[in-house]
Amino acid sequence: MPDHFLFLVVAILTVAFLYSSVGHAGASGYIAVMTLFSLAPSVIKPTALVLNILVACIGSWQFWRAGHFSWRLFWPFALLAIPMAFAGGYLNLPSHAFKVLVGVVLLFSAGAFIFRPTNDAEAHEPNRAVAIGVGGALGFLAGLTGTGGGIFLSPLLLLLRWARTKTTAAVSAVFILVNSVSGLLGNFSSTRNFPSFAFILAGAAIAGGSAGAYFGSHRFNHVVIKRLLAIVLLIAGTKLILT
C-alpha cells in the first residue's frame, strides 16, 4: 500500500467523477495519479483497466437509460476495436515518442473545445467502412496505452460532427467498456499477473463514476460537457507528454 493512501483514494474518486461526466472512464487520469504515487508500471496498467471497466459499466448504464446510446453508431467502431484492443493489451512496448505525439494531438483537441466548441445541432454518421477502420486503430491504441480509447474517440466524433455531444458520451462509454475488458484480458494473457490492489480503489472509482455519470447524463448541458471534455483532454495530453 502506497504512502498517503487516503489522498490516492480521493484522487481516484475525483478522476472518476470528471471523466464519467463526459462518458469516459478515467484510465488516463488513473495512470497519471498512480504514476505520481510511484506505483509499479506492472500494477498501473491492469489497475487502470479494472477501474475503467467499473466506471464504464456505470456510465454505459446511465447514458443508455437516458436514451442517448446509438447502437447503429457504436457497432462499426467496436467491430475491429475489440480484437485490436486485445492485441494492444498483450504488447508491452516502450512508446515515449508515440505518447508525446498523442499528447500534442489531445492538447490541440482540448483547445478546439475551449475556444471554438462545435455546433451540437447537426451530426451525420460516418461511412461504416471508415468507422470500422478507425475503430480498429483506436482499439489498438486503447490496449497499447492501457486506456479504453474513449479519449481518442470522443473528440473525433465531435470534431468531425459524426455525433451529438450526449450520443458521443454514451457511445464512448460503451466503447471504453468493451475495449477495457479486451485490453485487460490481453494484458493478463501476456503477464499472468492481476494486482489485488485494484479492488482497494474500486469503491472510490464506483462512487465518483456513479455521481459523474448521473450529472453527465441528466443534469449537465452539452456546453458544460464540452468544457469538461476539454479538461479531460488537457489532463490526458499533459500526462502523456510528461510521462
ROKOLZA-174449 format. One record per residue: residue number from 1; residue in one letter; chain; x, y, z of N, C-alpha, C, O, CB in turn. Coordinates in steps of 0.02 Angstrom, whole numbers. Each point is the difference from the previous one (the first is absolute). Glycine has a CB too. Layout:
! ROKOLZA-174449
NODE kemi nuti pado   n_px   n_py   n_pz  ca_px  ca_py  ca_pz   c_px   c_py   c_pz   o_px   o_py   o_pz  cb_px  cb_py  cb_pz
NODE  NUM    A    A      X      Y      Z      X      Y      Z      X      Y      Z      X      Y      Z      X      Y      Z
...
END
This chain:
! ROKOLZA-174449
NODE kemi nuti pado   n_px   n_py   n_pz  ca_px  ca_py  ca_pz   c_px   c_py   c_pz   o_px   o_py   o_pz  cb_px  cb_py  cb_pz
NODE    1    M    A     42    -60      0    -42     60      0     44     63      0     45      6     41   -136    -69     20
NODE    2    P    A     77    111   -108     42     58     -5     -9     48     57    -50     -2     37     46    -10   -159
NODE    3    D    A     54     58    131     -7     53     49    -57     46    -21    -17      5    -59    141    -12     87
NODE    4    H    A   -153     42     22    -54     47    -14    -58    -34    -37    -27     27    -48    111     67     44
NODE    5    F    A   -103   -152     28    -51    -40    -35    -66     38     -4    -35     -6    -51     90    -99     91
NODE    6    L    A    -74    142     12    -63     37     -1     -1     51    -57    -51      8    -33     41    -24    157
NODE    7    F    A     66     49   -136      4     48    -55     -8    -35    -67    -30     27    -47    104     46    117
NODE    8    L    A    -47   -132    -75     -7    -39    -62    -73    -18    -12    -24      5    -56    139    -51     72
NODE    9    V    A   -150     26     37    -71    -17     -7    -41     61    -22    -42     -6    -45     56    -81    134
NODE   10    V    A     -1    145    -59    -36     61    -18     15     19    -73    -44     22    -36     48     17    156
NODE   11    A    A     59    -47   -140     18     16    -69    -35    -46    -49    -23     22    -53    134     19     93
NODE   12    I    A   -115   -105    -25    -35    -48    -43    -74     18     -5    -29     -3    -54    112    -87     85
NODE   13    L    A   -114    107     25    -70     20      0    -12     61    -44    -48      2    -39     36    -49    155
NODE   14    T    A     55     97   -110     -7     61    -39      8    -13    -75    -38     26    -40     81     39    137
NODE   15    V    A      6   -105   -114     12    -17    -70    -61    -37    -28    -22     14    -56    146    -20     77
NODE   16    A    A   -150    -41     17    -58    -39    -23    -61     45    -12    -36     -8    -48     79    -91    111
NODE   17    F    A    -54    148    -18    -56     47     -8      8     41    -63    -47      6    -39     33     -2    164
NODE   18    L    A     73     26   -134     11     45    -56     -6    -37    -67    -34     23    -46    109     46    119
NODE   19    Y    A    -42   -126    -78     -1    -36    -63    -68    -30    -16    -23      4    -57    144    -29     74
NODE   20    S    A   -155     -3     33    -64    -33    -13    -54     50    -20    -48    -19    -33     79    -69    114
NODE   21    S    A    -24    151    -62    -50     51    -17      0     15    -75    -48     29    -26     61     19    140
NODE   22    V    A     42    -66   -149      3      9    -72      3    -67    -37     21     -3    -58     37    113     77
NODE   23    G    A    -80   -163     14     -4    -65    -32     66    -37     -2      5    -51    -35    -96     96    -32
NODE   24    H    A    141    -22    104     64    -36      4      4    -37     66    -42     10     45     98     76   -118
NODE   25    A    A     -6   -129     79      5    -40     61     61     18     42      4    -21     58    -63    -70   -117
NODE   26    G    A    106    129     31     53     28     42     68    -32     -2     43     18     41   -133     13     27
NODE   27    A    A    102    -78   -114     64    -36      2     60     46     -3     49     -9     36   -106    -87    -91
NODE   28    S    A     54    147     11     57     46     -6     14     35     67     57      7     20    -84     11   -141
NODE   29    G    A    -27      2    154      7     33     65     26    -48     53     41     19     41   -132     58    -73
NODE   30    Y    A     65   -139     32     23    -48     49     75    -14     -9     37     -5     49   -152    -47    -46
NODE   31    I    A    136     46    -66     71    -13    -13     42     58     25     53    -10     31    -83    -59   -132
NODE   32    A    A      7    131     88     38     58     23      5      2     76     54     12     27    -93     51   -129
NODE   33    V    A    -17    -76    136      0      2     73     44    -54     29     40     13     45   -156     33    -47
NODE   34    M    A    110   -107    -23     40    -54     27     74      9    -15     43    -21     39   -140    -55    -52
NODE   35    T    A    113    109    -43     69     16    -15     28     49     51     56     -7     23    -78    -13   -145
NODE   36    L    A    -18     71    139     21     49     49     12    -32     68     42     23     39   -105     65   -100
NODE   37    F    A     26   -142     76      8    -35     64     52    -56     -6      8    -41     45   -127     68    -16
NODE   38    S    A    155    -28    -85     57    -45     -9    -17    -74      3     39    -40     26     31    129     22
NODE   39    L    A   -129   -108    -73    -17    -71     -4     37    -32    -58     18     35    -48   -131    -13     98
NODE   40    A    A    125    -86    -46     37    -35    -52    -39     -3    -65    -61     -8      2    117    -60     87
NODE   41    P    A    -23     75   -146    -34     -4    -65    -39    -65     -9    -53      1    -31    142     71    -15
NODE   42    S    A    -64   -126     74    -35    -65     -7    -67      0     37    -43    -42    -14    153    -14      3
NODE   43    V    A   -118    102     58    -63      7     37    -45     52    -31    -61     -7     -1    120    -27    106
NODE   44    I    A    -29     87   -132    -39     57    -24    -46    -18    -58    -60     16      2    153     58     34
NODE   45    K    A    -67   -108    -87    -40    -13    -60    -61    -43     14    -56     20    -17    160    -11    -50
NODE   46    P    A    -97    -68     98    -59    -41     14    -47     33     50    -61     -9     -5    128    -92    -20
NODE   47    T    A    -40    138     75    -43     34     48    -42     53    -34    -60      6     14    145    -27     76
NODE   48    A    A    -55     60   -135    -37     50    -36    -55    -31    -42    -55     27     -4    157     45      0
NODE   49    L    A    -89   -130    -26    -50    -33    -41    -58    -27     42    -58      3    -20    148    -33    -62
NODE   50    V    A    -73      3    142    -53    -24     45    -46     57     21    -61     -6     -3    138    -85     45
NODE   51    L    A    -47    147    -21    -41     58     19    -39     27    -59    -57     21      7    141      8     81
NODE   52    N    A    -53    -31   -146    -34     21    -62    -63    -41    -12    -52     27    -18    163      8    -29
NODE   53    I    A   -105   -100     56    -57    -44    -13    -58     16     48    -57      4    -22    135    -94    -17
NODE   54    L    A    -62    100    103    -52     15     49    -36     65    -17    -62      3      0    129    -64     87
NODE   55    V    A    -29    114   -101    -30     65    -13    -35      0    -68    -53     31     -7    142     25     76
NODE   56    A    A    -62    -91   -118    -32     -4    -65    -67    -36      4    -46     17    -36    159    -15    -19
NODE   57    C    A   -117    -53     98    -65    -34     10    -53     49     25    -56      1    -24    117   -109     49
NODE   58    I    A    -42    148     23    -46     49     29    -20     52    -52    -59     15     -9    110    -32    122
NODE   59    G    A     -1     44   -148    -14     51    -51    -42    -27    -56    -46     34    -23    152     20     52
NODE   60    S    A    -92   -115    -52    -39    -30    -54    -73     -7     20    -45     16    -39    146    -78      1
NODE   61    W    A   -113     39     99    -68     -8     24    -37     66      5    -57      6    -21     94   -107     84
NODE   62    Q    A     -4    152    -35    -32     65     10    -18     33    -66    -55     25     -9    118    -13    116
NODE   63    F    A    -16    -11   -153    -13     32    -65    -49    -40    -42    -40     29    -36    155     21     40
NODE   64    W    A   -113   -117      1    -48    -41    -36    -70     11     28    -48      7    -38    137    -92     13
NODE   65    R    A    -96     86     91    -65     10     31    -29     68    -17    -61      8     -5     96    -84     98
NODE   66    A    A      9    126   -102    -23     67    -17    -17      6    -75    -22     53    -22     92     -8    116
NODE   67    G    A    -59    -98   -132    -20     -1    -70     50     29    -49    -19     19    -55    -94    -12     97
NODE   68    H    A    176     -3    -22     50     32    -43     42    -49    -41     36     22    -45    -33     69    128
NODE   69    F    A     -7   -156    -69     43    -48    -34    -27    -17    -69    -61     -8     -9     95    -39    120
NODE   70    S    A     11     41   -160    -17    -19    -68     38    -63    -20     60      2    -11    -83    120    -19
NODE   71    W    A    -13   -177     25     32    -63    -21     26      6    -72     54    -27    -15   -130    -37     93
NODE   72    R    A     39     97   -121     19      6    -70     67     37     -8     40    -16    -44   -161     16     13
NODE   73    L    A    132     50     74     64     36     -2     56    -40     34     58      3    -21   -121    104     21
NODE   74    F    A     45   -145     51     50    -34     41     32    -60    -34     61     -6      0   -124     43     98
NODE   75    W    A     22    -82   -127     27    -65    -19     56      2    -53     46    -40      4   -157     -5     24
NODE   76    P    A    108     91    -78     56      0    -47     67     18     33     51    -28    -19   -132     59    -71
NODE   77    F    A     80     15    138     61     18     34     25    -58     44     61    -10      7    -97    130     -8
NODE   78    A    A    -10   -159     29     19    -53     47     22    -64    -35     34    -41     30   -114     89     50
NODE   79    L    A     60    -57   -143     10    -64    -34     73    -23      1     15    -56     20   -113     84    -92
NODE   80    L    A    143     15     49     71    -17      1     35     23     63     54    -24     16    -55     31   -139
NODE   81    A    A    -30     41    157     32     28     60     11    -54     53     53     -1     33   -106    112    -56
NODE   82    I    A      5   -155     32      5    -50     54     60    -47     -9     39     -7     46   -164     14    -34
NODE   83    P    A    133    -40    -71     59    -43     -8     65     39     -1     52    -24     23   -123    -56    -86
NODE   84    M    A     70    141     36     61     40     -2     20     25     70     59      7     14    -88     28   -131
NODE   85    A    A    -21    -22    160     15     18     69     35    -58     36     45     11     41   -144     68    -40
NODE   86    F    A     77   -140    -15     33    -59     29     73     -3    -22     45    -12     40   -155    -50    -39
NODE   87    A    A    122     74    -66     68     -2    -27     43     55     33     57    -12     19   -100    -35   -128
NODE   88    G    A     15    107    114     36     55     31     14    -13     73     54     17     25   -106     60   -106
NODE   89    G    A      4   -107    117      9    -16     70     53    -53     11     34     -1     51   -152     31    -32
NODE   90    Y    A    124    -75    -68     50    -54      6     71     27     -5     46    -26     32   -129    -54    -82
NODE   91    L    A     91    133     10     66     28    -11     20     47     57    -43     35     28     26    -45   -152
NODE   92    N    A     80     12    140     27     47     49     63     31    -30     56    -24     10   -103    -43     89
NODE   93    L    A     37    121   -137     54     30    -38     19     69     27    -44     35     25      5    -98   -125
NODE   94    P    A    103     82     96     20     68     17    -27     47    -54     12    -10    -59     92    -30    119
NODE   95    S    A   -141     91    -40    -33     42    -50     -1     74     20    -51     33     -7    -19   -131    -24
NODE   96    H    A    126    124     57      2     69     23    -15     49    -56    -40     46      9    123    -79     77
NODE   97    A    A    -52     24   -144    -11     47    -56    -73     -2    -22    -30     51    -16    149    -66    -21
NODE   98    F    A   -148    -45     35    -70     -7    -19    -45     36     50    -47     34    -20     72   -144    -34
NODE   99    K    A    -11    104    118    -40     33     51      3     75     -6    -51     35      9     71   -131     67
NODE  100    V    A     40    123    -92      7     72     -9    -43     24    -58    -33     51      4    150    -56     43
NODE  101    L    A   -115    -32   -102    -39     18    -59    -75      0     16    -35     47    -17    125    -94    -57
NODE  102    V    A   -114     -6    106    -70     -3     18    -18     55     49    -54     29     -4     55   -153    -15
NODE  103    G    A     44    139     66    -13     54     48    -10     67    -34    -44     38     19    111   -101     64
NODE  104    V    A    -26     77   -133     -7     63    -38    -67      3    -36    -33     52      0    158    -47    -15
NODE  105    V    A   -145    -61    -14    -65     -3    -34    -57     13     49    -48     36    -16     96   -117    -68
NODE  106    L    A    -44     51    143    -53      9     49     -2     72     26    -55     27     11     68   -146     22
NODE  107    L    A     44    151    -24      1     69     21    -30     46    -54    -35     48     16    137    -72     55
NODE  108    F    A    -87      9   -134    -30     38    -55    -76     -7      0    -36     49     -9    142    -65    -58
NODE  109    S    A   -129    -45     78    -73    -12      2    -32     37     58    -55     27     -7     73   -139    -44
NODE  110    A    A     16    113    109    -26     37     57     -7     73    -16    -50     31     18    103   -113     59
NODE  111    G    A     -3    111   -111     -4     70    -19    -59     14    -46    -32     53      5    154    -45      8
NODE  112    A    A   -136    -55    -58    -57      9    -45    -66      3     38    -44     39    -19    108    -99    -71
NODE  113    F    A    -71     21    142    -62      0     39     -5     62     44    -55     26     11     56   -150    -12
NODE  114    I    A     55    149     25     -1     58     44    -16     63    -39    -40     41     22    123    -97     52
NODE  115    F    A    -51     65   -131     -6     62    -37    -52      0    -55    -25     52    -20    143    -34     47
NODE  116    R    A   -133    -77    -53    -48     -3    -54    -39    -65      3     12    -44    -41     62    117    -30
NODE  117    P    A   -120    -79    118    -40    -62      5    -42    -11    -61    -26     47    -30     24    -35    153
NODE  118    T    A     -6    -75   -142    -38    -16    -60    -75      9     12    -24     -2     57    114    -78    -91
NODE  119    N    A   -126     88    -21    -73      8      3    -31    -68     18     14    -50    -33    -11    145    -53
NODE  120    D    A    -44    -96    137    -29    -64     22    -66    -16    -36    -30    -52     13     83     70     97
NODE  121    A    A    -75     26   -155    -65     -9    -31      2    -48    -59    -52    -28    -19     22    142     56
NODE  122    E    A     89   -124    -68      5    -40    -60     52    -56      9     52     10     31    -85     90   -100
NODE  123    A    A     17   -158     40     47    -56      2    -17    -47    -57    -59     -9    -17     74     20    143
NODE  124    H    A     35    -42   -155    -10    -50    -51     46    -59     13     60     10     12    -94     78    -96
NODE  125    E    A      7   -148     82     39    -59     16     52    -14    -54    -14     13    -59    -83    -60    123
NODE  126    P    A    155     21    -46     52    -14    -50    -16    -61    -42    -43    -40     18    127     92     59
NODE  127    N    A    -49    -58   -133     -3    -60    -41     21    -59     43     48      5     39    -24     61   -145
NODE  128    R    A    -58   -123     99     14    -57     43     70    -28     -9     31    -19     49   -151     -7    -53
NODE  129    A    A    144     24    -58     68    -25    -11     51     45     36     49    -25     29    -85    -23   -140
NODE  130    V    A     25    113    108     45     47     34     -4    -12     76     52     -2     33    -66     88   -126
NODE  131    A    A    -46    -93    119     -9    -10     72     33    -64     23     30     -2     54   -137     65    -60
NODE  132    I    A    102   -116    -34     31    -64     19     75      6      3     32    -24     47   -127    -38   -100
NODE  133    G    A    125     95      2     72     10     -1     24     44     57     50    -16     33    -53      1   -155
NODE  134    V    A    -32     70    134     18     45     54     -6    -37     67     43      7     43    -82     92   -110
NODE  135    G    A    -15   -137     76    -10    -36     62     56    -50     14     22     -6     57   -145     19    -73
NODE  136    G    A    147    -48    -37     54    -47      9     64     35     24     34    -25     45    -84    -47   -133
NODE  137    A    A     65    130     57     60     37     20     -6     25     72     48     -5     38    -30     39   -157
NODE  138    L    A    -76     -8    137    -10     26     67      0    -56     52     24     10     56    -89     85   -104
NODE  139    G    A     39   -153     29      2    -57     45     71    -22     15     16    -15     58   -126    -21   -102
NODE  140    F    A    152     36     -7     71    -18     11     34     51     45     38    -19     45    -36    -37   -157
NODE  141    L    A    -15    121    100     28     52     43    -25     -8     72     38     10     47    -32     68   -145
NODE  142    A    A    -69    -96    105    -29     -9     66     36    -55     38     20      9     58   -131     29   -101
NODE  143    G    A    121    -95     11     34    -56     33     73     15     14     26    -19     52   -105    -58   -107
NODE  144    L    A    112    111      8     71     15      7     14     48     57     49     -7     36    -36    -13   -158
NODE  145    T    A    -57     70    130     11     52     51    -34    -15     66     11     37     49     -2     44   -141
NODE  146    G    A    -49   -134     96    -35    -16     63    -60     44     12    -21      9     57    128    -45    -12
NODE  147    T    A   -136     63    -99    -61     40      5    -56    -36    -37     11    -52    -30     56    160     38
NODE  148    G    A   -126    -79     -6    -56    -31    -35    -11     27    -70    -42    -25    -37     -9      6    146
NODE  149    G    A     88     71   -128     -7     28    -67    -49     57     -7     -1     33    -52     31   -144     13
NODE  150    G    A    -70    123     90    -48     55     -3     32     68     -5    -28     46    -28    -50   -117     92
NODE  151    I    A    138     77    -35     36     63     -1     18     19    -72     11     59    -15     34    -82    130
NODE  152    F    A    -41    -28   -159     13     13    -71    -65      4    -40     -6     41    -46    116   -100     57
NODE  153    L    A   -159     17      6    -62     -3    -38    -43     63      9    -28     25    -49     31   -149     59
NODE  154    S    A    -10    148     51    -45     56     13     16     63    -41    -44     26    -33     31    -71    147
NODE  155    P    A     76     70   -112     14     60    -40     -9    -12    -75    -19     45    -37     97     -9    125
NODE  156    L    A    -64    -98   -110     -8    -16    -71    -74      5    -20    -16     30    -52    117   -106     57
NODE  157    L    A   -145     46     35    -71      2    -15    -27     71     -1    -41     18    -43     30   -131     94
NODE  158    L    A     34    154     -5    -25     68      5     30     47    -51    -36     39    -31     18    -59    152
NODE  159    L    A     83     17   -131     33     46    -46    -20    -14    -73     -5     47    -40    100    -39    120
NODE  160    L    A   -107    -72    -97    -23    -17    -67    -76      0     -6    -27    -14    -53    130    -54     40
NODE  161    R    A   -137     86     69    -73      4      2    -33    -66    -21    -49     -1    -37     57    124     14
NODE  162    W    A     21   -177     49    -29    -66    -12    -55    -16     51    -39    -46    -11    148      9    -38
NODE  163    A    A   -112     74    104    -50    -12     52     -9     63     41     45     42      4    -17   -165      0
NODE  164    R    A    -86    130     27    -12     54     47     33    -17     67     22    -56     11   -131     87    -70
NODE  165    T    A    112     19    102     42     -6     60    -20    -58     45     43    -40     19    -25    162    -25
NODE  166    K    A    -81   -128     24    -19    -52     47     -1    -69    -33     13    -50     34    -82    134     28
NODE  167    T    A     56    -87   -127      7    -63    -35     73    -21     -1     16    -59      9   -116     85    -81
NODE  168    T    A    145     22     62     72    -13      3     20    -28     68     37    -49      4    -18    141    -87
NODE  169    A    A    -44    -60    136     17    -23     67    -25    -71     12     35    -41     30    -41    159     10
NODE  170    A    A    -55   -134    -64    -28    -67     10     38    -52    -39     17    -53     27   -129    105     -9
NODE  171    V    A    126    -38    -82     36    -48    -42     71     -9     26     26    -56      0    -95     89   -100
NODE  172    S    A    101     21    122     68     -5     27      2    -43     63     47    -38     10    -22    151    -58
NODE  173    A    A    -76   -107     90     -2    -39     62      0    -75    -15     37    -38     32    -98    132     25
NODE  174    V    A     19   -115   -104     -4    -71    -17     63    -22    -38     25    -56     10   -151     63    -15
NODE  175    F    A    152     36    -37     62    -13    -36     58    -12     49     39    -47     -8    -79    117    -89
NODE  176    I    A     43    -29    147     51     -7     53     -9    -66     37     49    -34     14    -44    159     -2
NODE  177    L    A    -67   -143      3    -14    -61     37     26    -61    -37     37    -41     29   -137     95     22
NODE  178    V    A     80    -62   -114     20    -61    -37     75     -2    -12     30    -53      2   -143     52    -57
NODE  179    N    A    143     59     42     72      1    -12     40    -13     64     52    -32     -2    -71    112    -92
NODE  180    S    A     -6    -55    150     35    -11     63     -1    -73     20     50    -27     24    -80    143     12
NODE  181    V    A    -27   -149    -46     -5    -72     14     48    -38    -44     37    -44     23   -157     57     12
NODE  182    S    A    119      3   -100     44    -34    -47     74     14     15     41    -46     -2   -132     53    -85
NODE  183    G    A    107     56    102     69     18     16     25    -34     63     57    -21      3    -76    129    -59
NODE  184    L    A    -24   -113    106     19    -33     63     13    -74    -11     48    -28     27   -116    111     37
NODE  185    L    A     26   -114   -105     10    -71    -16     66    -10    -37     37    -48     13   -161     30    -17
NODE  186    G    A    139     65    -43     63     -4    -36     59      9     46     50    -36     -6   -107     78    -94
NODE  187    N    A     52      6    147     54     12     47     12    -60     45     57    -19     13    -84    141    -17
NODE  188    F    A    -28   -152     28      6    -58     43     30    -60    -37     39    -38     28   -137     79     38
NODE  189    S    A     79    -48   -130     28    -54    -41     75      7     -7     36    -50     -5   -144     41    -56
NODE  190    S    A    132     71     60     71     13     -8     39     -6     65     54    -30      2    -82    104    -96
NODE  191    T    A      0    -45    148     38      4     63    -18    -54     51     41    -16     43    -35    137    -62
NODE  192    R    A    -66   -150     13    -25    -48     49      1     29     70     11    -36     49     30    -57   -121
NODE  193    N    A    -53    158     77      2     34     65    -60     46      5    -14     39    -45    140    -45     49
NODE  194    F    A   -162      1     53    -58     43     10      5     31     70     -5    -37     50    -67    -34   -128
NODE  195    P    A     81    137     84     12     31     65    -63      4     43    -51     28    -21    142     38    -32
NODE  196    S    A    -87    -93    113    -56      5     47    -10     72     23    -53     17     25     75   -134     12
NODE  197    F    A     30    159    -46     -4     70     20    -57     37    -35    -27     48     26    150    -51     -6
NODE  198    A    A   -141    -22    -80    -53     33    -38    -66      1     37    -38     49     -5     95    -84    -99
NODE  199    F    A    -71    -17    141    -65     -4     34     -5     48     59    -55     18     21     47   -137    -57
NODE  200    I    A     65    140     64     -1     47     55    -24     68    -23    -33     37     37    127    -99     18
NODE  201    L    A    -78     79   -117    -19     65    -28    -68     -2    -35    -25     52    -21    145    -26      7
NODE  202    A    A   -149    -85      9    -62     -8    -38    -58     41     30    -39     29    -37     78   -142      4
NODE  203    G    A    -43    116     99    -55     36     32      1     74    -17    -52     30    -14     55   -112    106
NODE  204    A    A     57    112    -91      6     71    -18    -20     12    -72    -34     48    -16    125    -35    100
NODE  205    A    A    -69    -57   -129    -16      7    -70    -75     -7    -12    -29     36    -41    143    -81     11
NODE  206    I    A   -146     -2     65    -72    -11     -9    -39     61     25    -47     21    -33     63   -145     45
NODE  207    A    A      4    151     45    -35     59     28      7     60    -46    -50     33    -16     70    -76    132
NODE  208    G    A     41     58   -137     11     57    -45    -32    -11    -67    -29     47    -29    134    -24     88
NODE  209    G    A   -101    -83    -86    -29    -15    -64    -76      4      0    -30     23    -49    127    -96     26
NODE  210    S    A   -128     50     77    -74      4      5    -24     72      0    -47     17    -36     47   -125    100
NODE  211    A    A     33    150    -24    -21     70      4     13     35    -66    -43     37    -25     68    -36    147
NODE  212    G    A     33    -11   -152     17     33    -62    -45    -22    -57    -22     43    -39    138    -35     78
NODE  213    A    A   -131    -72    -45    -43    -25    -54    -71     27      8    -33     15    -50    103   -118     41
NODE  214    Y    A    -93    109     71    -68     28     11     -4     72    -23    -45     19    -38     30    -97    135
NODE  215    F    A     62    119    -74     -2     71    -19     12      9    -75    -29     44    -31     70    -14    146
NODE  216    G    A      2    -71   -144     14      6    -71    -59    -20    -43    -11     31    -52    128    -53     77
NODE  217    S    A   -155    -28     -5    -55    -25    -41    -66     35     13    -44     -2    -42    102   -107     40
NODE  218    H    A    -66    142     61    -63     30     18      2     75     13    -48     35    -15     19   -144     62
NODE  219    R    A     84    134    -20      2     69     24     39     49    -43    -23     56    -11     12   -105    122
NODE  220    F    A     70     28   -135     42     47    -36    -23      9    -72    -19    -49    -32    114     16    106
NODE  221    N    A    -94     96    -99    -16     10    -71     62    -12    -42     55    -11     27   -145     93      3
NODE  222    H    A     82    -80    -96     56    -19    -44     59     47      5     57    -21    -11   -140    -30    -65
NODE  223    V    A     72    115     92     55     47      7     43    -19     60     62      0     -4   -131     91    -48
NODE  224    V    A     37   -108    108     37    -21     59     40    -63    -14     58     -5     20   -146     56     54
NODE  225    I    A     57    -99   -109     35    -62    -15     61     13    -44     52    -32      9   -161    -31      1
NODE  226    K    A    102    108    -58     57     16    -43     57     33     39     58    -14    -12   -136     26    -85
NODE  227    R    A     60     31    145     51     31     41     35    -53     43     61      2      8   -126    107     -7
NODE  228    L    A     26   -155     27     29    -54     39     43    -45    -43     53    -23     22   -151     28     56
NODE  229    L    A     75    -17   -139     40    -41    -46     67     34    -14     52    -34     -5   -157    -13    -46
NODE  230    A    A    105    114     44     62     36    -11     48    -10     59     60     -8    -10   -122     93    -59
NODE  231    I    A     35    -84    130     41    -11     59     30    -71     -1     58    -10     15   -129     91     51
NODE  232    V    A     28   -129    -85     23    -70     -4     58     -5    -51     50    -33     14   -166     -8     16
NODE  233    L    A    109     72    -87     51     -3    -52     64     34     22     55    -24    -14   -144     22    -72
NODE  234    L    A     83     58    122     59     34     26     38    -44     50     61     -5     -2   -119    115    -14
NODE  235    I    A     20   -143     61     31    -44     49     36    -58    -35     57    -15     14   -146     46     70
NODE  236    A    A     53    -63   -130     28    -58    -34     59     19    -44     51    -35      0   -163    -18      1
NODE  237    G    A    106    108    -38     54     22    -43     63     17     38     55    -19    -19   -140     61    -60
NODE  238    T    A     77     -5    135     57     19     41     33    -63     29     61     -5      2   -116    116     25
NODE  239    K    A     14   -158     -4     27    -61     30     40    -40    -52     54    -25     15   -151     21     65
NODE  240    L    A     72      0   -142     34    -39    -50     67     32    -20     48    -35    -13   -159     -4    -29
NODE  241    I    A    113    105     41     62     35    -18     52     -6     55     60     -8    -14   -127     88    -55
NODE  242    L    A     46    -75    132     47      3     55     21    -68     27     48     -4     39    -98    112    -10
NODE  243    T    A     16   -162    -48     17    -66     27     25    -47    -54     16    -57     14   -102     74     76
END
